[in-house]
Amino acid sequence: MSALATSPHVAIRASAGSGKTYQLTNRYLGLLIRGAAPETILATTFTRKAAGEILGRVLTRLAKASLNSSLSVELGKQIGVPDLTTARVGQVLRSVTGALHRLRVSTIDSFFSSIARSFSLELGFPAQWQIVSTSVADAMQNRAIEASLRGDVQDMVALVRLLSKGQYVRPVVATVSEIVDSLHGTFLDAPAFAWQALTLDSPSDPTKIESILRQLEECQTRMTLPGSISKALAQSIEHVRAKRFREFVHAGLGRKVAEGQPTYRKANIPEELKDLLQQLLEQVRTIFLEALIGRGRAIQRFLTDYDEHLRVLKQTQASYRFGDVARALATASLLGRLDEVYFRLDCGIHHLLLDEFQDTSLSQWQVLRPLAQEVAAHASMQRSVLLVGDVKQAIYGWRGGVADIFDSLDQDLPGLTWVPLHTSYRSSQPIIDTVNDVFEGLGDNQGFREEQAAARAWQAGFQRHTTAKTDLPGFVRLQVAPFDEQASAPVRQAADLVQQWVKRCPGVTIAVLTRTNDAVRKVMAVLREKGIPASEEGGNPITDSAAVGLMLSLLRLADHPGDSIARHHLANSVLGEALGLRDDPGSAVAVSQKIRQQIQQDGFETCLRRWSLVVAPHCDAREARRLTQLLRLANQLDQRTFLRIDEFIEFASTERVEDPATSHVRVMTIHKAKGLQFDIVILPDLDKQLVGPVPAVLLDSVSAISPATRVVPYVNEEEQLLLPELGQLVKRWRAGQVCESSSLLYVALTRAVHALFMLIEPTGSASIPATFAGVIRHALAPGKAASAGACLFEHGDETWFQTLTFPPPEALPHEPAIAGITMLSSPARTKGLPKTSPSSLEGGKLFVPSDLLYLDTSSLRMGSIIHALFEQITWLEEQQPRDEILHRKAIQAGANESNVRALVRQFQDMIAMPQVHAVLSKQTYQLPEISVELHRELPFALHDDNSLLSGVIDRLVVRKHGDRVMDAEVLDYKTDTVDEKSLADKVERYRPQLEAYRRAVARLLGVETDKIKTQVVFVRPGWVIDLPYPSRLTEPCS
């Protein structure tokens, strides 16, 4: 029996495609079968998709094994439980499905958030705090930057000058934003003393510098020097006098003496001259150090000020990122009190299963380590730890991942059993052969040049791969793209390849993987140009839609009436016509004022919904989907503190949203392809440098898994020469870059199942550049020139696809957009029945600028929670649900732990109000010889005037005499804030929705509509309002 089945505490080194998810689900299933309570097992990974895959595999394998005895026996062998029966598997399946709400299969961020919500007060988080999207966080960042820039202008100019080293090559705001993006995380993680670690023994001495220069000039006059040295000496003196210290060190005598060279251009440097130059270099060294200290202090001061502004914004808006949660938990003392943590989580953690461990950050490990150590302290299978990782796939160092944590686990968790997995269950033999050819000789690859030591360190962790799919056909080609003047040659050829394979094998899955988002956009543009449907992992900004662009033009006009481009765009559109906008400044001012008032009164989503009804009839399916996505983004922001219009525009323009249309062609960065596989992989972005742009600061620490002990501004080449101890930090950073680049290349090559096409730029040269392309060429085609159109390497069967059958492409889904928007498959006809929900009919169907639809988006979450609680009520005379059930239901519906008790008390106050109490009481409806039926959350779908009417009725009471329906009553709960003044308008708004319910119930019961009563229940004030209807019948229906 394998160590995976018998050892409680295991760490798996799982190479790409080696079945790590299979092993993780095996451990999970084994724990369940052996009797572990599902809620005591914590399984975490880094993406929701991966967490869903783990849970899906667990449920699928249980379901299949519960129905088939041979499968149950096979499952038993896989998890180390002999003679496993279908009855036992069925018992476990029932246990798991009955406790789905308590399962802990999630992202690591989600788990941390669940702890933080239980300790909001201790962590200093405000009540009802929330995790916000990247775009919202960016808006907060920009506000904090603006606040920081309001300080002393001279200080800010000095900061930018220090950061740019005196060269104004970028705008101030761009420089500051770059500081924040790259350094705020470092600022939060590094102790304050690390920023102060650079010190001076004594300051530079201008008087001494001048004295040395005069002595050098005297030497030049007094000594007979070779012409080359005399000329170089004059240049050195000139550079120093002009304070061009970098030029002094970069070349000439200054560099030769700094390097310890005895000669300059084959001429001996006199000892006296050498001694004076050495003294001068010591002064320049001090000047360099002073500049570094100044830059470091300036960055720290700015980040301190920025962080204070950002903290205030986060507190006032109760909005945080996942990184904030991890850091708060890492620095809190509560993790030393695990019993209390488990108490608030309502269950202890006995089994820990952590996936993709190589991407764990220091702060995340600081949170997880006490849990892991507590579990690993037990030596039996009653407690267990399973850690799965692969340092060869550590590609998230740029966002804090520290692969060395995985390699040093024995220090924190002694007694781990290490299991290597290097056999691929994904890729064909030609793919695996290519992976071996590239990475087995990595340490000697000329593509790494002076960084070969780092490449050898990476190679030390690589073991030769094998594949279980030896009979799987496959093919690999390294191709130089033909020259193309209009676009990147590899990008153009990648699109051509996609087009060929889509025609040749319509059902084949194809991935075009790039290193940068910019390259993704270029590939997508060429594919669209060729008319090839493709989807982008992670989504695009919705500004790729003409309809959304029109909406944003309207918002731009509202924000700035003088925006003539937005005005012209609108005035020549159907939306401008509906708004009465003319293409002149006076009209723009009037419309702008009106739009701003509407947004302030109703919020972004409500206003955008109104305008969408005008635009939607002119949209095809994709455009309408994008409109729907714009409304969803608006809904997200309407839940938060009110944003300025320009901030909403920025949010909508930058937030990435996936197009729901599916495609067998996917375009994404290599980072986003992690964990995925495709029949064909195309790599057109291989010509970028292995080492990326230099960072703003360098970090020094005792070890890779320790906090920083020094934070030093980046040290340029001349500074490295005079400050070699800081130059070592640069070498360490470059080595890290090489290792991460090697991992990125490994991930890219191992995504392919059958075919791999590597496309490179036509340089015409045989020299090996320090790029992915250079590394691949040295490994697969040494000595061959990258001539346009040349095939440098092929391996496998070019006709691999002929023996395989691929499923046909799925039809694109015809997904309805927001309620009230008709989506057109083409301008001429509608595909299928238009879908309508009664709630979409609130306020009527016609768009009139003065009589617009309304949606109180700020109460959506509250409405969902209250609806979930009302759903628990049958009749008030009968047993009411216990408080703990109401608490659980409220949390499932979106309530926070911190306010759930108050919400339940509020709900109990609502049902105690006389009118609400009456409609929830059975005695209200009882008559002699009449039976009363109750339906809660009743779904329905039926044809209604050539459309499909579907929805859910909150509460339906049906009275019968025998089997005949006597009458029925529809109750619809509303959580609106309402008073006597606004009541009539509110009721009128909901009339179309309740009329739709009335028609639906009449159809469902087979009676006339005049026998259906409808009531709106305003739960906050406790009012139950009858909509006009004929008097209730007292005779049974015939």
Buried (B, 14 or more C-beta within 10 A) or exposed (E): EEEBBEBBBBBBBBBBBBBBBBBBBBBBBBBBBEEBBBBBBBBBBBBEEBBBBBBEBBBEBBBBBBEBBEBBBBBBEBBBBEEBBBEBBBBBBEBBEEEEEBBBBBBBBBBBBBBBBBBBEEBEBBEEBBBBBEBBBBBBBBBBBEBBBEEEEEEBEEBBBBBBEEEEEBEBEEBBBEBBEBBBBBBBBBEEEBBBBBEEEEEBEEEEBEEBBEBBEEBBEEEEBBEBBBBBBBBBBEBBEEEEBBBBBBBBBBBBBBEEEEEBEEBEBBEEBBEBBEBBBBBBBBBBBBBBBBBBBBBBBBBEBBBEBBEEBBBEBBBBBBBBBBBBBBEBEBBEEBEBBBEBBEBBBBBBBBBBBBBBBBBBBBBBBBBBBBBBEBEEBEBBBBBBBBBBBBBBBEEBBBBBBBBBBEEBBEEBEEBEBBBBEBBBBBBBBBBBBBBBBBBEBBBBBEBBEBBBBBBEBBBEBBBBBEEBBBBBBBBBBBEBEEBBBBBBBBBBBBBEBBEEBEBBBBBBBBBEBEBBBBBBBBBEEBEBBBBBBBBBBBBBBBBBBBBBBBBBBBBBBEBEEBBBBBBEBEBBEBBEBBBEEEBBBBBBEBBBEBBEEBBBBBBBBBBBBBBBEBBBBBBBBBBBBBBBBBBBBBBBEEBEBBBBBBBBBBBBBEBBBEBBBBBBBBBBBBBBBBBBBBBBBBBBEBBBEEBBBBBBBEEBBEBBBBBBBBBBEBBBBBBEEBBBBBBBBBBBBBBBBBBBBBBBBBBBBBBBBBBBBBBEEEEBBBBBBBBBBBBBBEEBBBBBEBEBBBBBBEEBBEEEEEEEBEEBEEEBBBBBBBBBBEEEEBEEEBBBBBBBBBBBEEBEBEEBBBBBBBBBBBBBBBBBBBBBBBBBEEEBBEEEEBBBBBBEBEBBBBBBBEBBEBBEEBBEBEBBBEBBBBEBBEEEEBBBEBBBEBEBEEEBEEEBBBBBBBBBBBBBBEEEBBBBBBBBBBBBEBEEEEBEEBBEBBBBBBBBBBBBBBBBBEBEBBBBBBBBBBBBBBBBBEBEBEEBBEEBBE
